[in-house]
């Protein structure tokens, strides 16, 4: 079953792209009233942005960053975020921190990320405060420090940021930087759940199921899991499947278990993928199917899931012991509708990560070229040393390499669009339509 450990760094709020296993906090957007359609808003933003309006610059950058009303363009997004951030506009500073931390269209640079987050957080920006907490919790670019992390999470929670409230609850649950206190954990989870946080709802279910500071209560656990699942939380979906699989508070029902695991796996939940592998290996509610078991275990293992890795290794040993060719036969990729949905999710995540990485590499090449063009002949300048060591390679080479990276990113965007458009076409076809 799945313990929801924590929410991911909460800076990628504007968009639906997900690169990590943790949830994202809400997007930081304009305080204006209901926005016009993307195209209309994009064109209406250009004049005030060019005139120096920091909010307009930030919102225009959001459009370029997410491809709303305009082709996605990280370079343009960076330009407008910088213009806004240079006017001390905290949301733009926070987003730049996110870009440099995660290599979203720029070279990965934890020091810059930390600097931008601090600048925004020192202005009281809740999302930046949360992101600083995440850096200290994970020890990314700084020494791991749970007390510092908790301090920043509390600052964000004091502004009713639900993700931060949930994270404070998690620190009390685990005793990170504070004495373990399940009552406090539950209180913070309830507060976050009251603000619509599905991870907190899932955690409340987990506390009830495991008896954290209270007697086990499967009925209450299912109540919270169902609530979180209704909000699209794949960890809660996996947890419901686990309870049906093992008869916890409900009669054992493998069909229900598989249905919930399928839903979670469609959103990339590696625990659900591992459980589906287990069900196919041991024939829980289905005919045993070695190939499907291996396929599910492998998808789970590919995400670094420890149980998926171990189960794949053990199953391989078992099949090899059964006789020659058993493992090779089972290793032939299997497919069905559920596997296809899970693979679609994995493909989308992979393409999105590769696109962002290529854009970051391109920006890095442009940065080197620009510095070479303006570095002069300062003997102690690090860039000049690189320039000299390369045998005075002209800066144009780096610009050419940047364009190669961007061209490959553009190709991958087309590939991504085909996957997304294919899904839309399939959804729009009548059930009995003939191809």
ABEGO torsion letter per residue (X at the ends): XBBBABBBBBABAABABBABABBBBBBBBBABBBBBBAAAAAAAAAAAAAAGBAAAAAAAAAAAAAGBGBBBBAAAAAAAAAAAAAAGBAAAAAAAAAAAAAGBGBBBBAAAAAAAAAAAAAAGBAAAAAAAAAAAAAGBGBBBBAAAAAAAAAAAAAAGBAAAAAAAAAAAAAGBGBBBBAAAAAAAAAAAAAAGBAAAAAAAAAAAAAGBGBBBBAAAAAAAAAAAAAAGBAAAAAAAAAAAAAGBGBBBBAAAAAAAAAAAAAAGBAAAAAAAAAAAAAGBGBBBBAAAAAAAAAAAAAAGBAAAAAAAAAAAAAAAAAEBGAAAAAABBBBBAAAAAAAAAAAAAAAAAAAAAAAAAAAAAAAAAAAAAAAEABAABAAAAAAAAAGGBBAAAAAAAAAAAAAAAAAAAAAAAAAAAAAAAAAABBAABBX
